[in-house]
Amino acid sequence: MARKKYRLSTALDIDDVLMECTSYAIKLANEKYKFDPPLSIYEVKQWGKQGTRSDVIHEFFSDPEFYRTQPVMQGAKEFVKKLSTMTELFVSTAIPPEFMGIRAKRIMEEFPEIPAENIYMGARKDKIGVDILFDDGAHNVLRSSAQYPILMRSPWNQALTGVLAVNTYDEFLKLVEVIADSYSVKKQPEILSEPSIVVLVGPSGSGKSKIAAKVLEKTDQFEKLVSYTTNDPTAVEQNDWYNYVSLDEFIRMKEKGEMFQSTMYAGHGYGSCKPDVEKILKKGKHVFTTMDICGAMSLKTNFRNVITIYIKRDRRALLGTILRKNSSIDDKVDRIIALESEGQTTASICDYLVEFYNYDEAVEQICEILKIKN
């Protein structure tokens, strides 16, 4: 018997999620100080002062006029309106007490779908009891008591790894849709009824790429999707699932809209291009790829028939694989820290779960799911 559908609750941050904050302060700073070259949002690599010229933006955060004139982010009103039909909405916003009145007035004017009694102000966002938190602050996401804390990717949180994260409102809405579906009896997607995309999702060390390569040896119905990464090929073992590009080139591709999805993992950028996926599908073949859950949700946002399979491996085996990597100590530390944030939450929103002790066992399970004659 199907369970009654559960209505989710979502707390939304304001600054840099619904209203321009950092980008607006940068615009005002460039107008006031005539920086040459102009101050860029990519110079803000963390929240708080950095000891660089970008620190000048903090002066605007003490001006009440800044909060009265903050622009609403493009698409934010439509996003809130649509989200209000999917979940109960709350606001969780950190703002100095002297500006709380201004902030509340702006929220009620710009986002009438959010009830006034659901507006919470203060820095202790970990005390807000909701299902989902949507925030650009790494510290808020890491400390959140929400079951699904979701990060809005921005230049100042790129180092955060192993959390649910999105780059756009559409990706967030798709993720909420997937989360909501997990509360009801799960309807498994039709397997390969037409050209489809299969994504293996799992933490570093789970063996996604090795398993994927073994599956591809079993059939010619699939073709590997080669993605892009900033990971230094001289620092880690070669991986033919990626094209290696510089960070500058990666940012250029992202800014030009060449990538339909991009994410950060262990300090490195990973992304995929839509034409690469479409090229495989037009051949009448299925796409096979490995991504984190953020990339998988981007695929679900941009394409039909996306099947996600979570690869669950014993923690001891995960650590052993990471420690044996031919990479720097910092890279290994980042990957191990990421394991703390990954696991059951990610697995619960994937279509299938594969738990294994050896690679052949994992391949056999995946072939069974995909109806590949093993």
N, C-alpha and C positions, 0 to 999 in steps of 0.2 A: 504494500500500500504506500502510495506517495506521501511524503511528509508535507505538512503545510509550509508554504514558502515563507521564509523568514525575512522580515524587512530590516535591511542593514541600516546602520547609522554611520555617518561620515562627518568628520571634523576637518574643515578646510582652513589652511593658513591664508593670510591676506597678502603680506608683502612678498612679491616675486612669485606668487601663485595666482592671485586674482587681481592685484594691483601692482603696477610698476613701482619698484622701490630702488634697487641698486642701479638699474638702467636709467631711471629718472634722475637719481643723484649724480650719475656720471654726466648726463646731458647738461644738468645745471652747472656742474663743475667745469665742463669744457666751455660753456658760455661765459662763465665768470672769469676763469683764469687763462683762457686761450691757449691751452696746452698744445705743444707742437713736438711730436705728433699727438693727436687727440688721445685722451684717456680712453682705454678700451675696457669692456666688461671682462675680457680675458685676463686683465691684470688683477682682478679681484679673485684671489685663489683660496680665500678662506673668509669666514665671517669674523669680523673684528679687525682691529688695526694690524697692519703687516709690516710697518716700518718702510713703506714705499710711498710714492706720490699718490697712490690711490686712496690713502688715508684721508685725503681732503674731503671725500664724500660724506664722512661722518659729521661734518659741521651742519649739514642740511637736516640731519635727523633730530636736531634740537630746535628746529624752526616749525612752529605750528602751521605756517603757510604751506609747508611741504606736504603735510598730511591732508590739508584742505584741497590741494590741487593734484594729488597723485592720480595719474591716468589709470583707467581701468585697462587691463591687458586685453589685447585683441582676442575676441572670441570668448572672453570670460563670462559675459552675461548669458550667452547662448549655452555655454557649458553648464553653468549653475542651473539654468532652467531645465535642461535635459536631466541633469543629475538628480534634481529634486523629484523627478518621477520614478527614480530608481532606488533612492535611499532617503532616510530622514537626515536633514542637513543641520550642521552646527558650524560655528566659527570658533577657532582657537587661535588667538592672535596675541603676540607679545608686543606691547607698546608702552612707553612711559605713561604713568598715571595721569599726568597733566594733559595728555593728548587723547585720552580714552573717549571723551565726549565727541571729539571730532571724528574719531574712527568709527564709533557706533553710528553716528549720523550718516556718514558716507556709506556704510554697509547697508543700512536700511533703505537709503535712496537708490543705490546701485543694484542691490540684490534683494528685492522684495520677497523672493521665494524662501529666504532664510528667516525664520521667526525671530523676532527681537529677543525673546526669552532664551533662544539657543545661541546667543552671542556670549562667548567666554573670553575674558581678557586676562592676560598674565603669562609669565614665562614658564610656569609649571604645567606644561602640556601633558606630562606623564600622568596627571591626575584626572584627565578627561576620559571618561569611560565610554568609548565608542568602538565600533568594529574596525573602522578604517580611519587612519590619519593621513592627510595629504599635505606635505610640507617640504620646503626646500632646505631646511636646516638639518644638517647631518646629526647634530646633537639631539634634536627633537625626535628624529626617526629612531635613533639608537635607544633612547630612553623611554620611548612610548609604551604605554600599557595596552594599546590597541592590538587586536589580533593581526591586523594587516597594516602596518605602517608603510606608507608608500612615498618614495622620494621623487620630487620634481627635479630632474637633472639640471644643474646650473654649473658654471665654471668653478664656483667655490665649494662644490661638493663632489668633484670628480674622483677624489681619492677614496671615497666611501665605496666599499665593495661588499657583495654578497647580500644586498637588500633588494626588495622589490623597488623598482624605479621606472619612471617613464619620462619621455621627452615632450609629449604633447597631451592635450586634453583628450583627443580621440583614443590614445593609448590607455589613458586612465579609465575612460568609460568602458573600454573593452575589458580591462582588468576587473572592474567592478562587476561587469556582466558575468565574467567567468567565476568570480568569487560567489556571487549570488547563486549561480547554478550549482555550486558545490554544496549548498545548504538543502538542496532537494535531491531526489533520486536521480542519479547521474545517467543521462542518456549518452551512450557511447557514440562517437561520430562514425559515420559510414566509412568503412575502410576501403580506400582506393577505388571508389565507384566511378571516379573521373580523375584526371590529373590532380594529384594532391601534394601536400608538403608534410613531411615527417620530420619532427625536431626532437633530437635527444637532448634533454635538459638535465643538468646535474652539476655539482660543485667541482672545483679543481681536484684532480686526482681520481675522479670517478671512472676514468677510462672511456669517456664519451667517444673521442676520436678513434681509438683503437677498436671499440665495439662497432662503430659506424662503418669503418673500413672492412671489417669482417662480414657485416651484413651485406654490404655492396658486392662482395665476392660471390654471394649466393644468388644474385639476380641481376638481369640487365634492364629491369623495369625502372630502376632508380638512377639518378645522376647526382653526383655530389655538388653542393653549392659551395663555391669558394668565396669566402668573405675577406674582409680587410682588417688588419691590426697594426697598431703602432709598436707592438712587442718587438724588441730588438732580436733579429734572427741570429745574431752572434752571441746572444746571452742565454738563449734557451735552445733545446733541440728543435730541429727543423720540423715544421708541421705543414704538410701540403694542403691543408684545409684553409690556408690563409695566404693572401697576398700581403707582403710587408710594405708599409708606407711610413713616411715620417709623420711626426705629430702635426707639423704645419700642413702637410698634404691631407691628412685625415680631417683636420678642422676645415680646410678648404672644401673638401668633398661634402662634409656635413652642412656647411653654410650655403653651398650651392644647391642643396637639396638632392644631391646625387645618391645619398643613402636614405633608405626608408626607415632604417633603424640603426641606432648606435648606442653603445653602452660602455661603461668602464668596468674593468675587472683587474684587481691587483695592480692598479696604477696604469693600466694600458687600455687604449681604446680599441673597441671591436665594432665593426659595422658591416652592413650588407647593402647591395644595390638592387633596386627593383628590376632593372633590365636583365640582370643575371638570373633572377628567378624566372622571369617571364620567358627568357630564351629556352630554359629547360622545359617549362610547361608547354610551350608551343611545339616542341618535338613530340608531345604526347607522352612524355616520361614524368615520373614522380620525382619531386625534389627531396633529397636527403641531406640534413644538415645538423650541426650541433650548435647550441646557443645557451645562454643563461635564460632565466624565465622572462627577463625584460625583452630580450630579442624575440622570444617566442610570442609574447603578447603583441609585439609590433607586427609580426607575421600574421597573427589572427586579425589585426586591425586592417591590414592591407590586402589580404588574400582570403579566398574561401578554402574550405577543406584542409585546414591545418590540424594535424594530429600531434599532440605533445606526449612524450614518453619520459617520465622521470627515472633517472638512473640512480638507484640507491645502493651504496656500497658500505661495507663495514668501516667504521671510523678509523680503526687501526690501519686498515689497508689504504684509506685515503691519505693519512699522514705519511705512511711509508712511501707512497708514490710521490707526494709533494717533496719530501726530503731527498729523494733520489734524483730530482730534476737537476739538470745542468743549468742552474740559474743562480742569481745572487741571493744572499741571505735575506735582503729586504724583500725580494720577490716572494721567497718562501714564507716569510713572516706574514706578508699581506694575504697570501692564499690561506694560511692556517687561520688567521683571524676571521677571514670570510666564512669559514666553516661554521663559526658560532651563530651566524645570521641565517644560514641556509638550512634546509631540512624539511621538517614536517609541513610548514606553511606552504612552501613551494610545491611539495609533492601533492598536497591536497587540491591544488588548482590545475594539475596536469590531468590529461585524459587517462593515462595509464601509468602504472608503477611497475618497474622491474627491479627486483632485489636479487643480488647474486653474490656468489663467492668466487667464481672463476669466469673468465670472459666467454668461454664456450656456452656456459649456462645462460648468460645474458643474451647472447646471440640467438640461442634457441628460443628464448621467451619472446624476443622481438619478432623473430620470423613467424612465430605462432600468432602474435597480435596482428601482423601485417599479412598473414596468410601466404607467406613465402614458403615454398616447398624446400625444406631444409635437407 
